[in-house]
Amino acid sequence: MNKNVIIIGGGIIGLSSGYYLYQNGYNVTILEKGDFANACSKGNQGWVCPALHTPVPEPGLVGSSIKWLMKKDSPLYIKPSAVPRLSGWVSQFLKHCNEKDFKAGKDALHSLSNSTFKLYDSLKADGLNFEMHREGMLFVFLNNNELKQGINKFIQGSKLYGHEPPTILSGDEVRKLEPNISNKVVGGLLLKEQRHVNPESVSKAFVEILKSRGVCLRSNTEVTEIERQDNKIMAIMSDEERFEADTFLLTAGAWSGYLAKKFDYNLPIQAGKGYSITINNPTLKFKHPIYLGDTKAGISPYKGSARIGGTMELSGINLSMDKNRIQGVRNSVSKYLNEELRGDSEIEWTGMRPMTPDGLPVLGLIPNFKNAFVATGHGMVGVSMAPTTGKIMADLINSGTTDFDIEPFDPNRFTK
């Protein structure tokens, strides 16, 4: 059996898939149009928090969407100038903002999350050297109604999906855990079993171990065309080279929709832009990653730095830095702190999460092909779901089946 596979896209999903395919005895080549793990795999919060996994389209968003169009510091912002070209995707997205689809999406995401911690531990055991913290996840609130909703949400999640029940905290108990939290915070909750990682360190660890094992990693290699024969891909082309393989896997994040067209596949992926600021040697220290429940922003402490981030901006594929959105992140975080968070230096970042209209990843065979697969659309949970996704794609490519229930993530669901 020939086992040559080419992965198109060198973000954390492509790297993880390459890792597990190598473990299954494949000769792996990963092609990346820029630098490896330099898009959405970089600069995010790094939360490995399965208890938080829910689809982005949720009940109630339809009534809020018009208001958000006009409010640049909202958690979900649709740029008015982008509305005409995004209108088809947005209309599909809004159709999924109902209780039935939201519940089905939660069930699907949580079914993939059961192995998250175990797989991350196995990566460590295999020698991947990355920064991972196990202090749990702290949620804090300025508003009692938001706090009650958060408590109910995680109590329900513990009953439905087996996550640990939340430890409910008063405002003073929150400040005992995190002294830099403001007196304006009325309470919070702690999920002790959740984790967070430095996402850049995870990607770097994948790159290092893949290189050490002889996997071919090609940066600055953009796929421009495909060569097909009936229902098989024979080769793919960059500007200067032709690459043959037995199997091909598309993991190009927010760019996957554009590349899918070369496979005659209409994949409705849009870029959900997020923003973050990494503060080196911060003046305020934190023990836990902190979800700011009213503004939907967050704080992630790392070795020697802290990262604040949040927001979801729908404005098409672009890396333009909207300073108003950056300031919105700063303002959101400052509401929860005793004093301004400063540091020796700061790195402002924006990245594009690959978003599907139903909020679920796309995992499986590309329609009408028998040797071309796709794994994308993870939205805000790509880092958390990367090991599970890599394992699934290796299973599918190697044997055609997987122990995970992946029916909700069928690539054909957008063609039905």
C-alpha positions as CSV (number, residue, x, y, z in Angstrom):
1,M,0.0,0.0,0.0
2,N,1.4,3.4,-1.0
3,K,1.3,5.9,1.9
4,N,2.3,9.3,0.5
5,V,0.2,12.1,1.7
6,I,0.3,15.9,1.1
7,I,-1.2,18.3,3.6
8,I,-2.2,21.7,2.2
9,G,-1.9,24.2,5.1
10,G,0.6,24.4,8.0
11,G,-1.5,25.7,10.9
12,I,-2.1,23.6,14.0
13,I,-4.7,21.4,12.3
14,G,-2.3,20.5,9.5
15,L,0.6,20.0,11.8
16,S,-1.4,17.8,14.2
17,S,-2.8,15.7,11.2
18,G,0.8,15.3,9.9
19,Y,1.9,14.1,13.3
20,Y,-0.7,11.4,13.6
21,L,-0.3,10.4,9.9
22,Y,3.4,9.9,10.5
23,Q,2.6,7.7,13.5
24,N,0.5,5.6,11.1
25,G,3.4,5.1,8.8
26,Y,2.8,7.7,6.2
27,N,5.3,9.7,4.2
28,V,4.1,13.2,5.0
29,T,4.7,16.5,3.2
30,I,3.1,19.7,4.5
31,L,2.9,22.7,2.2
32,E,2.3,26.1,3.7
33,K,1.9,29.3,1.7
34,G,3.6,31.4,4.3
35,D,5.4,30.5,7.6
36,F,4.2,27.5,9.6
37,A,1.6,28.2,12.3
38,N,1.7,31.9,11.6
39,A,-2.0,32.6,11.0
40,C,-4.8,31.7,13.4
41,S,-2.6,29.2,15.2
42,K,-0.7,32.2,16.6
43,G,-1.8,34.9,18.9
44,N,-5.0,33.2,20.2
45,Q,-5.8,32.6,23.9
46,G,-4.7,29.0,23.9
47,W,-7.7,27.7,26.0
48,V,-8.0,24.0,26.1
49,C,-11.4,24.1,27.6
50,P,-13.9,21.5,26.3
51,A,-16.5,22.7,28.8
52,L,-16.7,26.0,26.9
53,H,-17.2,24.5,23.4
54,T,-20.4,25.7,21.8
55,P,-21.3,26.7,18.3
56,V,-21.0,30.5,17.6
57,P,-24.5,30.7,16.0
58,E,-26.7,30.6,19.1
59,P,-30.3,31.6,20.1
60,G,-30.7,35.3,20.5
61,L,-28.1,36.4,18.0
62,V,-30.7,37.3,15.3
63,G,-32.2,40.1,17.4
64,S,-28.7,41.4,18.3
65,S,-27.2,41.4,14.8
66,I,-28.5,44.8,13.6
67,K,-27.4,46.5,16.8
68,W,-23.9,44.9,16.4
69,L,-23.6,46.2,12.9
70,M,-23.3,49.7,14.3
71,K,-21.2,48.9,17.4
72,K,-17.4,48.4,16.8
73,D,-16.7,47.2,20.4
74,S,-19.4,44.4,20.3
75,P,-18.3,40.8,20.9
76,L,-19.6,39.9,17.4
77,Y,-19.2,42.7,14.8
78,I,-20.2,42.5,11.1
79,K,-18.4,45.2,9.1
80,P,-21.0,47.1,7.2
81,S,-18.9,47.4,4.0
82,A,-18.5,43.6,4.0
83,V,-22.2,42.8,4.2
84,P,-22.9,42.5,0.5
85,R,-20.2,39.8,-0.1
86,L,-21.0,38.1,3.2
87,S,-24.8,38.2,2.9
88,G,-25.2,34.6,1.7
89,W,-23.0,33.2,4.5
90,V,-24.6,35.5,7.1
91,S,-28.1,34.4,6.1
92,Q,-27.1,30.7,6.5
93,F,-25.4,31.6,9.9
94,L,-28.5,33.3,11.2
95,K,-30.7,30.3,10.2
96,H,-28.7,28.2,12.7
97,C,-29.3,30.6,15.6
98,N,-32.0,28.5,17.1
99,E,-32.3,26.1,20.1
100,K,-32.5,22.9,18.1
101,D,-29.3,23.5,16.0
102,F,-27.5,25.0,19.0
103,K,-28.2,21.9,21.1
104,A,-27.2,19.5,18.3
105,G,-24.0,21.5,17.7
106,K,-23.1,21.4,21.4
107,D,-23.7,17.7,21.5
108,A,-21.4,17.2,18.4
109,L,-18.6,19.4,19.7
110,H,-18.6,17.8,23.2
111,S,-18.5,14.3,21.6
112,L,-15.1,15.2,20.1
113,S,-13.9,16.7,23.4
114,N,-13.9,13.6,25.5
115,S,-10.3,12.7,24.4
116,T,-8.9,16.3,24.5
117,F,-6.9,16.1,27.8
118,K,-5.8,12.5,27.2
119,L,-4.4,13.4,23.7
120,Y,-2.6,16.5,25.0
121,D,-1.0,14.3,27.7
122,S,0.1,11.8,25.1
123,L,1.7,14.5,23.1
124,K,3.8,15.5,26.2
125,A,4.6,11.8,26.8
126,D,5.9,11.5,23.2
127,G,8.4,14.3,23.8
128,L,6.6,17.4,22.5
129,N,7.9,20.3,24.5
130,F,5.3,23.0,24.9
131,E,3.9,25.2,27.6
132,M,0.7,23.8,29.2
133,H,-1.0,24.9,32.4
134,R,-3.5,23.0,34.6
135,E,-4.8,25.6,37.0
136,G,-8.3,25.4,35.6
137,M,-10.4,28.2,34.0
138,L,-11.9,31.1,35.9
139,F,-15.0,32.9,34.8
140,V,-15.8,36.3,36.3
141,F,-18.8,38.6,36.0
142,L,-19.8,42.2,36.6
143,N,-23.5,41.4,36.4
144,N,-25.5,39.0,38.5
145,N,-27.8,37.9,35.7
146,E,-24.8,37.0,33.6
147,L,-23.3,35.1,36.5
148,K,-26.5,33.1,37.0
149,Q,-26.6,32.3,33.3
150,G,-23.0,31.1,33.4
151,I,-23.6,29.0,36.5
152,N,-26.7,27.4,34.9
153,K,-24.8,26.8,31.7
154,F,-22.0,24.9,33.3
155,I,-24.2,22.9,35.7
156,Q,-26.2,21.8,32.7
157,G,-22.9,20.9,30.9
158,S,-21.7,18.9,33.8
159,K,-24.9,16.8,33.7
160,L,-25.1,16.4,30.0
161,Y,-21.5,15.9,29.0
162,G,-19.6,14.8,32.2
163,H,-17.6,18.0,32.7
164,E,-16.8,18.8,36.3
165,P,-19.5,21.0,38.0
166,P,-18.5,24.6,38.5
167,T,-17.2,25.9,41.8
168,I,-19.3,28.9,42.5
169,L,-17.4,31.9,43.9
170,S,-18.4,35.2,45.5
171,G,-16.7,38.4,44.4
172,D,-14.4,38.2,47.4
173,E,-13.5,34.6,46.7
174,V,-12.7,35.5,43.1
175,R,-10.3,38.2,44.5
176,K,-8.7,35.7,46.8
177,L,-7.7,33.6,43.8
178,E,-6.9,36.7,41.6
179,P,-6.1,39.8,43.7
180,N,-5.9,42.0,40.6
181,I,-9.6,41.6,39.9
182,S,-11.7,44.7,40.6
183,N,-14.3,45.1,43.3
184,K,-16.8,45.6,40.5
185,V,-16.8,41.8,39.9
186,V,-19.8,40.4,41.7
187,G,-18.8,36.7,41.5
188,G,-17.5,34.0,39.3
189,L,-17.0,30.3,38.8
190,L,-14.0,28.0,38.5
191,L,-13.7,24.9,36.3
192,K,-10.7,23.2,37.9
193,E,-10.0,20.6,35.3
194,Q,-9.7,22.9,32.3
195,R,-6.3,23.9,30.9
196,H,-4.6,26.4,28.7
197,V,-1.5,26.3,26.5
198,N,0.8,28.8,24.8
199,P,-0.4,28.1,21.3
200,E,2.8,29.2,19.6
201,S,4.7,26.7,21.8
202,V,2.4,23.9,20.7
203,S,2.9,24.7,17.0
204,K,6.6,25.0,17.5
205,A,6.7,21.6,19.3
206,F,4.8,20.0,16.4
207,V,7.2,21.6,13.8
208,E,10.3,20.4,15.8
209,I,9.2,16.8,16.3
210,L,8.0,16.5,12.6
211,K,11.3,17.8,11.4
212,S,13.2,15.5,13.7
213,R,11.3,12.5,12.2
214,G,11.9,13.4,8.6
215,V,8.6,14.9,7.7
216,C,8.9,17.3,4.8
217,L,7.8,20.8,5.8
218,R,7.7,23.3,2.9
219,S,7.0,26.9,3.8
220,N,6.3,29.7,1.2
221,T,4.8,27.1,-1.1
222,E,1.3,28.2,-2.2
223,V,-0.9,25.7,-4.0
224,T,-2.2,27.2,-7.3
225,E,-3.8,24.3,-9.2
226,I,-4.8,20.7,-8.9
227,E,-4.5,17.9,-11.4
228,R,-7.3,15.4,-11.3
229,Q,-8.3,12.2,-13.1
230,D,-12.0,11.3,-12.6
231,N,-12.5,11.2,-8.8
232,K,-8.9,11.2,-7.9
233,I,-6.4,14.0,-7.4
234,M,-3.1,13.0,-9.1
235,A,-1.0,16.0,-8.1
236,I,-1.1,19.6,-6.9
237,M,1.0,22.5,-8.3
238,S,2.6,25.5,-6.8
239,D,4.1,28.3,-9.1
240,E,7.3,26.3,-9.6
241,E,6.7,22.7,-8.6
242,R,4.4,19.7,-9.1
243,F,3.7,17.5,-6.1
244,E,2.4,13.9,-6.5
245,A,0.9,11.8,-3.7
246,D,-1.6,9.1,-3.0
247,T,-3.7,11.2,-0.7
248,F,-4.3,14.9,-0.1
249,L,-5.6,16.7,2.9
250,L,-6.8,20.4,2.9
251,T,-6.2,22.1,6.2
252,A,-5.9,25.7,5.1
253,G,-8.0,27.4,7.7
254,A,-9.8,30.6,6.6
255,W,-8.3,30.1,3.1
256,S,-9.9,26.6,2.7
257,G,-13.0,27.9,1.0
258,Y,-10.9,29.5,-1.8
259,L,-8.9,26.4,-2.3
260,A,-11.9,24.1,-2.1
261,K,-13.2,25.8,-5.3
262,K,-10.2,24.1,-7.1
263,F,-11.8,20.8,-6.0
264,D,-15.2,21.9,-7.4
265,Y,-16.4,22.0,-3.8
266,N,-18.4,24.9,-2.4
267,L,-17.2,25.2,1.2
268,P,-18.8,28.1,3.0
269,I,-15.9,29.2,5.1
270,Q,-15.6,32.8,6.3
271,A,-12.9,34.5,8.3
272,G,-13.9,35.3,11.9
273,K,-11.2,37.8,12.8
274,G,-10.0,37.9,16.4
275,Y,-7.6,40.4,18.1
276,S,-5.2,40.0,20.9
277,I,-2.4,41.9,22.7
278,T,0.5,40.0,24.2
279,I,2.1,42.0,27.1
280,N,5.6,41.0,28.0
281,N,6.7,41.1,31.6
282,P,3.3,42.3,32.7
283,T,2.8,44.5,35.7
284,L,-0.2,42.4,36.9
285,K,0.2,38.7,37.5
286,F,-2.6,36.1,37.0
287,K,-2.7,32.4,38.1
288,H,-5.6,31.3,35.9
289,P,-6.9,32.0,32.4
290,I,-9.8,34.3,32.9
291,Y,-13.0,34.5,30.8
292,L,-14.6,37.9,31.2
293,G,-18.2,36.8,31.1
294,D,-20.0,40.1,30.3
295,T,-17.7,41.3,27.5
296,K,-16.7,37.9,26.1
297,A,-13.0,38.9,26.3
298,G,-10.2,36.9,28.1
299,I,-6.9,37.0,29.8
300,S,-4.3,34.2,29.4
301,P,-1.2,34.1,31.6
302,Y,2.0,32.6,30.2
303,K,5.6,32.3,31.2
304,G,6.9,35.9,31.1
305,S,3.7,37.4,29.5
306,A,0.0,37.8,29.6
307,R,-2.3,37.9,26.6
308,I,-5.6,39.7,26.4
309,G,-8.0,39.1,23.5
310,G,-11.4,38.6,22.2
311,T,-14.0,39.7,19.6
312,M,-15.3,38.2,16.4
313,E,-15.3,40.4,13.4
314,L,-16.8,39.3,10.1
315,S,-15.1,41.4,7.4
316,G,-13.8,38.9,4.9
317,I,-10.3,37.6,4.5
318,N,-7.9,40.4,5.4
319,L,-5.3,41.1,8.0
320,S,-5.9,44.8,8.4
321,M,-5.5,45.9,12.0
322,D,-8.6,47.8,13.2
323,K,-7.2,50.0,16.1
324,N,-10.8,50.5,17.3
325,R,-11.2,46.8,17.8
326,I,-7.8,46.6,19.6
327,Q,-8.9,49.4,21.9
328,G,-12.2,47.6,22.4
329,V,-10.2,44.6,23.8
330,R,-8.3,46.9,26.1
331,N,-11.5,48.6,27.3
332,S,-13.2,45.2,27.9
333,V,-10.4,43.9,30.0
334,S,-9.9,47.1,32.0
335,K,-13.4,46.9,33.4
336,Y,-12.4,43.9,35.4
337,L,-9.1,45.0,36.8
338,N,-7.9,47.2,39.7
339,E,-5.4,49.0,37.6
340,E,-4.1,49.2,34.0
341,L,-2.3,46.2,32.7
342,R,1.1,47.2,31.4
343,G,4.4,45.6,30.4
344,D,7.8,46.1,29.0
345,S,6.5,45.7,25.4
346,E,3.3,44.7,23.6
347,I,2.5,42.8,20.5
348,E,-0.8,43.5,18.8
349,W,-2.2,40.7,16.6
350,T,-5.1,39.8,14.5
351,G,-5.9,36.4,13.0
352,M,-8.7,34.8,11.1
353,R,-10.6,31.9,12.5
354,P,-12.2,29.6,9.9
355,M,-15.9,29.9,10.5
356,T,-18.7,27.7,9.0
357,P,-22.3,28.9,9.1
358,D,-23.4,26.2,11.5
359,G,-20.3,26.7,13.8
360,L,-19.0,23.1,13.3
361,P,-15.8,21.8,11.8
362,V,-15.7,20.1,8.4
363,L,-14.0,16.7,8.6
364,G,-13.9,14.0,6.0
365,L,-13.7,13.3,2.3
366,I,-14.1,16.2,-0.1
367,P,-17.3,15.4,-2.1
368,N,-16.8,13.5,-5.4
369,F,-13.2,12.5,-4.5
370,K,-11.9,9.3,-3.0
371,N,-8.4,10.5,-2.1
372,A,-8.9,14.1,-1.1
373,F,-9.9,15.1,2.5
374,V,-10.7,18.3,4.3
375,A,-10.3,19.4,8.0
376,T,-11.1,23.0,8.7
377,G,-13.8,25.2,10.2
378,H,-12.9,24.9,13.9
379,G,-13.6,28.6,14.7
380,M,-12.4,29.5,18.1
381,V,-11.6,25.9,19.3
382,G,-8.8,24.9,16.8
383,V,-6.1,24.7,19.4
384,S,-8.3,22.7,21.8
385,M,-9.5,20.3,19.1
386,A,-6.2,20.0,17.1
387,P,-5.1,16.6,18.6
388,T,-8.5,15.1,18.2
389,T,-8.8,16.3,14.7
390,G,-5.4,15.1,13.7
391,K,-6.2,11.7,15.1
392,I,-9.6,11.6,13.3
393,M,-8.0,12.5,9.9
394,A,-5.2,9.9,10.3
395,D,-7.9,7.3,11.1
396,L,-10.0,8.2,8.1
397,I,-7.0,8.3,5.7
398,N,-5.6,5.1,7.0
399,S,-8.7,3.0,7.4
400,G,-11.7,4.9,6.2
401,T,-13.3,4.9,9.6
402,T,-12.8,6.4,13.1
403,D,-14.1,5.6,16.5
404,F,-15.3,9.3,16.8
405,D,-18.8,10.2,15.8
406,I,-18.1,12.6,12.9
407,E,-21.5,12.5,11.1
408,P,-22.3,16.1,12.2
409,F,-19.1,17.3,10.5
410,D,-19.7,15.7,7.1
411,P,-18.3,17.9,4.3
412,N,-21.4,16.9,2.2
413,R,-23.8,18.7,4.5
414,F,-23.3,22.0,2.6
415,T,-24.3,20.4,-0.7
416,K,-27.5,18.8,0.5
